[in-house]
């Protein structure tokens, strides 16, 4: 599963040809969650509150890139890396 971003120890991945709605898979310190790309909300699993907040803010800031990657993933095309929250201005 391709890694889209890593920031503050949070690993963000997206699977090719995954089920809707558009989402990412997030891992942090043994926690795993499925996060909705359009809202940044945890749909399945669990993240510590600080990590969940960072991921939500990052998703909303990078929604266009995430949706482009979702479209690429559905067609089994290469996905682009996205800068982490630690690189955002």
N, CA, C and O atoms as CSV, one atom per row, in Angstrom:
chain,resi,resn,atom,element,x,y,z
A,1,UNK,N,N,0.857,-1.174,0.000
A,1,UNK,CA,C,0.000,0.000,0.000
A,1,UNK,C,C,0.904,1.238,0.000
A,1,UNK,O,O,1.725,1.402,0.903
A,2,UNK,N,N,0.760,2.110,-1.006
A,2,UNK,CA,C,1.623,3.286,-1.110
A,2,UNK,C,C,1.478,4.246,0.073
A,2,UNK,O,O,0.379,4.487,0.572
A,3,UNK,N,N,2.605,4.777,0.498
A,3,UNK,CA,C,2.624,5.807,1.541
A,3,UNK,C,C,2.465,7.160,0.860
A,3,UNK,O,O,3.235,7.506,-0.035
A,4,UNK,N,N,1.465,7.919,1.287
A,4,UNK,CA,C,1.238,9.256,0.741
A,4,UNK,C,C,1.985,10.319,1.524
A,4,UNK,O,O,2.442,11.310,0.955
A,5,UNK,N,N,2.111,10.113,2.840
A,5,UNK,CA,C,2.740,11.122,3.675
A,5,UNK,C,C,3.137,10.517,5.019
A,5,UNK,O,O,2.542,9.549,5.492
A,6,UNK,N,N,4.152,11.115,5.610
A,6,UNK,CA,C,4.560,10.774,6.977
A,6,UNK,C,C,4.843,12.091,7.689
A,6,UNK,O,O,5.618,12.912,7.200
A,7,UNK,N,N,4.217,12.290,8.840
A,7,UNK,CA,C,4.475,13.494,9.628
A,7,UNK,C,C,4.216,13.216,11.103
A,7,UNK,O,O,3.232,12.571,11.466
A,8,UNK,N,N,5.109,13.709,11.938
A,8,UNK,CA,C,5.009,13.539,13.389
A,8,UNK,C,C,4.777,12.080,13.785
A,8,UNK,O,O,4.073,11.803,14.756
A,9,UNK,N,N,5.368,11.150,13.034
A,9,UNK,CA,C,5.212,9.729,13.324
A,9,UNK,C,C,3.929,9.117,12.787
A,9,UNK,O,O,3.686,7.925,12.976
A,10,UNK,N,N,3.108,9.914,12.124
A,10,UNK,CA,C,1.847,9.452,11.535
A,10,UNK,C,C,2.121,9.009,10.101
A,10,UNK,O,O,2.696,9.759,9.313
A,11,UNK,N,N,1.710,7.793,9.768
A,11,UNK,CA,C,1.897,7.261,8.416
A,11,UNK,C,C,0.536,7.226,7.726
A,11,UNK,O,O,-0.425,6.657,8.245
A,12,UNK,N,N,0.473,7.846,6.545
A,12,UNK,CA,C,-0.772,7.933,5.772
A,12,UNK,C,C,-0.602,7.119,4.494
A,12,UNK,O,O,0.331,7.342,3.722
A,13,UNK,N,N,-1.515,6.173,4.283
A,13,UNK,CA,C,-1.466,5.307,3.100
A,13,UNK,C,C,-2.810,5.321,2.384
A,13,UNK,O,O,-3.837,5.705,2.943
A,14,UNK,N,N,-2.764,4.882,1.112
A,14,UNK,CA,C,-3.990,4.706,0.338
A,14,UNK,C,C,-3.826,3.443,-0.503
A,14,UNK,O,O,-2.787,3.232,-1.129
A,15,UNK,N,N,-4.855,2.616,-0.508
A,15,UNK,CA,C,-4.829,1.380,-1.289
A,15,UNK,C,C,-5.323,1.637,-2.697
A,15,UNK,O,O,-6.147,2.521,-2.929
A,16,UNK,N,N,-4.809,0.851,-3.642
A,16,UNK,CA,C,-5.346,0.871,-5.001
A,16,UNK,C,C,-6.693,0.150,-5.015
A,16,UNK,O,O,-6.870,-0.866,-4.342
A,17,UNK,N,N,-7.639,0.686,-5.789
A,17,UNK,CA,C,-8.957,0.077,-5.998
A,17,UNK,C,C,-9.666,-0.261,-4.684
A,17,UNK,O,O,-10.266,-1.328,-4.555
A,18,UNK,N,N,-9.594,0.650,-3.714
A,18,UNK,CA,C,-10.237,0.442,-2.413
A,18,UNK,C,C,-11.722,0.815,-2.509
A,18,UNK,O,O,-12.148,1.479,-3.454
A,19,UNK,N,N,-12.490,0.379,-1.523
A,19,UNK,CA,C,-13.937,0.630,-1.490
A,19,UNK,C,C,-14.236,2.089,-1.168
A,19,UNK,O,O,-13.458,2.738,-0.469
A,20,UNK,N,N,-15.373,2.622,-1.679
A,20,UNK,CA,C,-15.785,3.977,-1.316
A,20,UNK,C,C,-16.311,4.010,0.116
A,20,UNK,O,O,-16.584,2.950,0.680
A,21,UNK,N,N,-16.463,5.175,0.718
A,21,UNK,CA,C,-16.121,6.490,0.204
A,21,UNK,C,C,-14.608,6.710,0.225
A,21,UNK,O,O,-13.879,5.941,0.852
A,22,UNK,N,N,-14.130,7.764,-0.461
A,22,UNK,CA,C,-12.689,8.041,-0.477
A,22,UNK,C,C,-12.139,8.157,0.945
A,22,UNK,O,O,-12.676,8.890,1.775
A,23,UNK,N,N,-11.063,7.422,1.208
A,23,UNK,CA,C,-10.498,7.407,2.554
A,23,UNK,C,C,-9.010,7.085,2.511
A,23,UNK,O,O,-8.478,6.647,1.491
A,24,UNK,N,N,-8.363,7.311,3.632
A,24,UNK,CA,C,-6.957,6.963,3.813
A,24,UNK,C,C,-6.847,6.018,5.003
A,24,UNK,O,O,-7.743,5.936,5.843
A,25,UNK,N,N,-5.739,5.319,5.049
A,25,UNK,CA,C,-5.422,4.437,6.164
A,25,UNK,C,C,-4.298,5.107,6.947
A,25,UNK,O,O,-3.261,5.455,6.381
A,26,UNK,N,N,-4.504,5.284,8.235
A,26,UNK,CA,C,-3.563,6.014,9.074
A,26,UNK,C,C,-3.063,5.105,10.184
A,26,UNK,O,O,-3.840,4.391,10.818
A,27,UNK,N,N,-1.746,5.141,10.412
A,27,UNK,CA,C,-1.121,4.392,11.506
A,27,UNK,C,C,-0.328,5.362,12.372
A,27,UNK,O,O,0.361,6.250,11.871
A,28,UNK,N,N,-0.442,5.171,13.681
A,28,UNK,CA,C,0.313,6.005,14.617
A,28,UNK,C,C,0.479,5.257,15.933
A,28,UNK,O,O,-0.504,4.944,16.604
A,29,UNK,N,N,1.712,4.975,16.297
A,29,UNK,CA,C,2.057,4.339,17.573
A,29,UNK,C,C,1.169,3.145,17.911
A,29,UNK,O,O,0.670,3.035,19.031
A,30,UNK,N,N,0.973,2.258,16.949
A,30,UNK,CA,C,0.184,1.057,17.178
A,30,UNK,C,C,-1.309,1.226,16.963
A,30,UNK,O,O,-2.049,0.242,16.977
A,31,UNK,N,N,-1.761,2.447,16.767
A,31,UNK,CA,C,-3.167,2.713,16.463
A,31,UNK,C,C,-3.349,2.693,14.951
A,31,UNK,O,O,-2.442,3.054,14.200
A,32,UNK,N,N,-4.523,2.269,14.517
A,32,UNK,CA,C,-4.856,2.269,13.090
A,32,UNK,C,C,-6.258,2.816,12.914
A,32,UNK,O,O,-7.151,2.560,13.722
A,33,UNK,N,N,-6.434,3.581,11.831
A,33,UNK,CA,C,-7.756,4.152,11.562
A,33,UNK,C,C,-7.961,4.336,10.070
A,33,UNK,O,O,-7.015,4.520,9.304
A,34,UNK,N,N,-9.207,4.280,9.691
A,34,UNK,CA,C,-9.647,4.599,8.339
A,34,UNK,C,C,-10.258,5.992,8.443
A,34,UNK,O,O,-11.174,6.205,9.237
A,35,UNK,N,N,-9.763,6.945,7.649
A,35,UNK,CA,C,-10.172,8.342,7.773
A,35,UNK,C,C,-10.793,8.824,6.464
A,35,UNK,O,O,-10.208,8.660,5.393
A,36,UNK,N,N,-11.971,9.414,6.557
A,36,UNK,CA,C,-12.679,9.958,5.402
A,36,UNK,C,C,-11.909,11.152,4.843
A,36,UNK,O,O,-11.584,12.083,5.578
A,37,UNK,N,N,-11.619,11.124,3.544
A,37,UNK,CA,C,-10.851,12.185,2.903
A,37,UNK,C,C,-11.623,13.500,2.880
A,37,UNK,O,O,-11.015,14.564,2.998
A,38,UNK,N,N,-12.928,13.458,2.733
A,38,UNK,CA,C,-13.708,14.685,2.581
A,38,UNK,C,C,-13.964,15.413,3.894
A,38,UNK,O,O,-14.154,16.629,3.901
A,39,UNK,N,N,-13.972,14.683,5.000
A,39,UNK,CA,C,-14.253,15.314,6.299
A,39,UNK,C,C,-13.069,15.274,7.255
A,39,UNK,O,O,-12.994,16.071,8.190
A,40,UNK,N,N,-12.145,14.346,7.023
A,40,UNK,CA,C,-11.029,14.161,7.945
A,40,UNK,C,C,-11.405,13.401,9.201
A,40,UNK,O,O,-10.597,13.290,10.123
A,41,UNK,N,N,-12.618,12.877,9.252
A,41,UNK,CA,C,-13.100,12.164,10.436
A,41,UNK,C,C,-12.720,10.688,10.391
A,41,UNK,O,O,-12.701,10.071,9.326
A,42,UNK,N,N,-12.418,10.132,11.563
A,42,UNK,CA,C,-12.134,8.704,11.689
A,42,UNK,C,C,-13.437,7.943,11.474
A,42,UNK,O,O,-14.427,8.188,12.164
A,43,UNK,N,N,-13.433,7.007,10.503
A,43,UNK,CA,C,-14.619,6.196,10.199
A,43,UNK,C,C,-14.558,4.840,10.881
A,43,UNK,O,O,-15.575,4.303,11.319
A,44,UNK,N,N,-13.354,4.298,10.964
A,44,UNK,CA,C,-13.143,3.002,11.618
A,44,UNK,C,C,-11.827,3.072,12.370
A,44,UNK,O,O,-10.926,3.828,12.005
A,45,UNK,N,N,-11.727,2.284,13.412
A,45,UNK,CA,C,-10.496,2.252,14.191
A,45,UNK,C,C,-10.424,3.413,15.159
A,45,UNK,O,O,-11.439,4.007,15.523
A,46,UNK,N,N,-9.195,3.727,15.573
A,46,UNK,CA,C,-9.022,4.750,16.607
A,46,UNK,C,C,-7.647,5.378,16.491
A,46,UNK,O,O,-6.675,4.710,16.138
A,47,UNK,N,N,-7.570,6.670,16.790
A,47,UNK,CA,C,-6.318,7.406,16.902
A,47,UNK,C,C,-6.372,8.229,18.183
A,47,UNK,O,O,-7.451,8.656,18.592
A,48,UNK,N,N,-5.223,8.460,18.826
A,48,UNK,CA,C,-5.225,9.390,19.958
A,48,UNK,C,C,-5.749,10.756,19.485
A,48,UNK,O,O,-5.595,11.112,18.317
A,49,UNK,N,N,-6.358,11.502,20.384
A,49,UNK,CA,C,-7.040,12.739,19.991
A,49,UNK,C,C,-6.121,13.733,19.285
A,49,UNK,O,O,-6.537,14.355,18.307
A,50,UNK,N,N,-4.890,13.897,19.749
A,50,UNK,CA,C,-3.962,14.845,19.107
A,50,UNK,C,C,-3.649,14.403,17.681
A,50,UNK,O,O,-3.634,15.228,16.768
A,51,UNK,N,N,-3.400,13.114,17.481
A,51,UNK,CA,C,-3.118,12.593,16.141
A,51,UNK,C,C,-4.346,12.743,15.252
A,51,UNK,O,O,-4.218,13.111,14.084
A,52,UNK,N,N,-5.531,12.465,15.784
A,52,UNK,CA,C,-6.765,12.598,15.006
A,52,UNK,C,C,-6.965,14.045,14.558
A,52,UNK,O,O,-7.388,14.291,13.428
A,53,UNK,N,N,-6.667,14.993,15.429
A,53,UNK,CA,C,-6.789,16.410,15.079
A,53,UNK,C,C,-5.801,16.784,13.983
A,53,UNK,O,O,-6.166,17.465,13.025
A,54,UNK,N,N,-4.549,16.342,14.118
A,54,UNK,CA,C,-3.543,16.620,13.089
A,54,UNK,C,C,-3.954,16.040,11.741
A,54,UNK,O,O,-3.824,16.702,10.712
A,55,UNK,N,N,-4.447,14.812,11.744
A,55,UNK,CA,C,-4.864,14.157,10.504
A,55,UNK,C,C,-6.063,14.874,9.897
A,55,UNK,O,O,-6.099,15.095,8.687
A,56,UNK,N,N,-7.040,15.237,10.712
A,56,UNK,CA,C,-8.228,15.940,10.207
A,56,UNK,C,C,-7.825,17.263,9.542
A,56,UNK,O,O,-8.261,17.557,8.429
A,57,UNK,N,N,-7.001,18.049,10.220
A,57,UNK,CA,C,-6.568,19.334,9.664
A,57,UNK,C,C,-5.770,19.131,8.382
A,57,UNK,O,O,-5.932,19.880,7.419
A,58,UNK,N,N,-4.907,18.115,8.372
A,58,UNK,CA,C,-4.093,17.812,7.194
A,58,UNK,C,C,-4.988,17.395,6.026
A,58,UNK,O,O,-4.781,17.851,4.901
A,59,UNK,N,N,-5.974,16.540,6.275
A,59,UNK,CA,C,-6.908,16.099,5.222
A,59,UNK,C,C,-7.628,17.289,4.599
A,59,UNK,O,O,-7.719,17.391,3.376
A,60,UNK,N,N,-8.126,18.166,5.417
A,60,UNK,CA,C,-8.875,19.310,4.906
A,60,UNK,C,C,-7.968,20.242,4.106
A,60,UNK,O,O,-8.396,20.812,3.102
A,61,UNK,N,N,-6.727,20.400,4.541
A,61,UNK,CA,C,-5.768,21.251,3.846
A,61,UNK,C,C,-5.350,20.651,2.501
A,61,UNK,O,O,-5.050,21.383,1.558
A,62,UNK,N,N,-5.331,19.327,2.416
A,62,UNK,CA,C,-4.839,18.646,1.213
A,62,UNK,C,C,-5.936,17.838,0.513
A,62,UNK,O,O,-5.658,16.828,-0.134
A,63,UNK,N,N,-7.157,18.285,0.649
A,63,UNK,CA,C,-8.285,17.537,0.096
A,63,UNK,C,C,-8.182,17.345,-1.417
A,63,UNK,O,O,-8.484,16.262,-1.919
A,64,UNK,N,N,-7.762,18.370,-2.146
A,64,UNK,CA,C,-7.649,18.242,-3.606
A,64,UNK,C,C,-6.636,17.171,-3.990
A,64,UNK,O,O,-6.909,16.331,-4.847
A,65,UNK,N,N,-5.461,17.203,-3.351
A,65,UNK,CA,C,-4.431,16.199,-3.654
A,65,UNK,C,C,-4.893,14.799,-3.271
A,65,UNK,O,O,-4.622,13.835,-3.987
A,66,UNK,N,N,-5.586,14.686,-2.149
A,66,UNK,CA,C,-6.085,13.383,-1.718
A,66,UNK,C,C,-7.118,12.840,-2.697
A,66,UNK,O,O,-7.102,11.652,-3.019
A,67,UNK,N,N,-8.009,13.692,-3.169
A,67,UNK,CA,C,-9.017,13.239,-4.129
A,67,UNK,C,C,-8.381,12.870,-5.467
A,67,UNK,O,O,-8.819,11.920,-6.116
A,68,UNK,N,N,-7.355,13.608,-5.886
A,68,UNK,CA,C,-6.632,13.233,-7.108
A,68,UNK,C,C,-5.983,11.867,-6.933
A,68,UNK,O,O,-6.044,11.028,-7.831
A,69,UNK,N,N,-5.367,11.645,-5.788
A,69,UNK,CA,C,-4.755,10.343,-5.521
A,69,UNK,C,C,-5.811,9.244,-5.474
A,69,UNK,O,O,-5.564,8.133,-5.942
A,70,UNK,N,N,-6.985,9.540,-4.915
A,70,UNK,CA,C,-8.064,8.546,-4.881
A,70,UNK,C,C,-8.428,8.124,-6.307
A,70,UNK,O,O,-8.587,6.937,-6.591
A,71,UNK,N,N,-8.557,9.113,-7.199
A,71,UNK,CA,C,-8.876,8.808,-8.596
A,71,UNK,C,C,-7.767,7.969,-9.236
A,71,UNK,O,O,-8.051,7.006,-9.948
A,72,UNK,N,N,-6.521,8.326,-8.987
A,72,UNK,CA,C,-5.396,7.534,-9.508
A,72,UNK,C,C,-5.449,6.112,-8.960
A,72,UNK,O,O,-5.236,5.150,-9.697
A,73,UNK,N,N,-5.731,5.982,-7.683
A,73,UNK,CA,C,-5.758,4.658,-7.044
A,73,UNK,C,C,-6.843,3.779,-7.647
A,73,UNK,O,O,-6.649,2.574,-7.806
A,74,UNK,N,N,-7.981,4.369,-7.982
A,74,UNK,CA,C,-9.071,3.588,-8.570
A,74,UNK,C,C,-8.702,3.042,-9.945
A,74,UNK,O,O,-9.246,2.030,-10.385
A,75,UNK,N,N,-7.765,3.724,-10.624
A,75,UNK,CA,C,-7.327,3.292,-11.956
A,75,UNK,C,C,-5.975,2.562,-11.904
A,75,UNK,O,O,-5.365,2.300,-12.940
A,76,UNK,N,N,-5.519,2.241,-10.693
A,76,UNK,CA,C,-4.229,1.564,-10.495
A,76,UNK,C,C,-3.067,2.377,-11.063
A,76,UNK,O,O,-2.091,1.809,-11.553
A,77,UNK,N,N,-3.171,3.696,-10.999
A,77,UNK,CA,C,-2.112,4.588,-11.459
A,77,UNK,C,C,-1.252,5.000,-10.269
A,77,UNK,O,O,-1.707,4.934,-9.127
A,78,UNK,N,N,-0.013,5.427,-10.524
A,78,UNK,CA,C,0.845,5.880,-9.426
A,78,UNK,C,C,0.226,7.081,-8.709
A,78,UNK,O,O,-0.415,7.933,-9.325
A,79,UNK,N,N,0.432,7.124,-7.408
A,79,UNK,CA,C,-0.063,8.236,-6.601
A,79,UNK,C,C,1.094,9.151,-6.239
A,79,UNK,O,O,2.252,8.734,-6.211
A,80,UNK,N,N,0.763,10.400,-5.962
A,80,UNK,CA,C,1.758,11.407,-5.609
A,80,UNK,C,C,1.896,11.525,-4.096
A,80,UNK,O,O,0.912,11.431,-3.362
A,81,UNK,N,N,3.131,11.732,-3.640
A,81,UNK,CA,C,3.353,12.030,-2.218
A,81,UNK,C,C,2.777,13.410,-1.922
A,81,UNK,O,O,2.730,14.279,-2.792
A,82,UNK,N,N,2.342,13.594,-0.683
A,82,UNK,CA,C,1.770,14.862,-0.232
A,82,UNK,C,C,2.593,15.335,0.959
A,82,UNK,O,O,2.881,14.544,1.858
A,83,UNK,N,N,2.981,16.618,0.985
A,83,UNK,CA,C,3.751,17.112,2.128
A,83,UNK,C,C,3.008,16.869,3.440
A,83,UNK,O,O,1.782,16.963,3.500
A,84,UNK,N,N,3.757,16.561,4.474
A,84,UNK,CA,C,3.172,16.322,5.783
A,84,UNK,C,C,2.797,17.605,6.490
A,84,UNK,O,O,3.187,18.695,6.072
A,85,UNK,N,N,2.043,17.472,7.559
A,85,UNK,CA,C,1.618,18.630,8.351
A,85,UNK,C,C,2.818,19.378,8.915
A,85,UNK,O,O,2.734,20.576,9.184
A,86,UNK,N,N,3.930,18.679,9.094
A,86,UNK,CA,C,5.134,19.328,9.604
A,86,UNK,C,C,5.820,20.174,8.536
A,86,UNK,O,O,6.774,20.891,8.839
A,87,UNK,N,N,5.349,20.102,7.290
A,87,UNK,CA,C,5.907,20.896,6.192
A,87,UNK,C,C,4.940,21.958,5.703
A,87,UNK,O,O,5.302,22.772,4.853
A,88,UNK,N,N,3.718,21.971,6.220
A,88,UNK,CA,C,2.725,22.969,5.815
A,88,UNK,C,C,3.046,24.303,6.464
A,88,UNK,O,O,3.571,24.366,7.576
A,89,UNK,N,N,2.718,25.371,5.741
A,89,UNK,CA,C,2.917,26.714,6.305
A,89,UNK,C,C,1.699,27.163,7.061
A,89,UNK,O,O,1.681,28.268,7.604
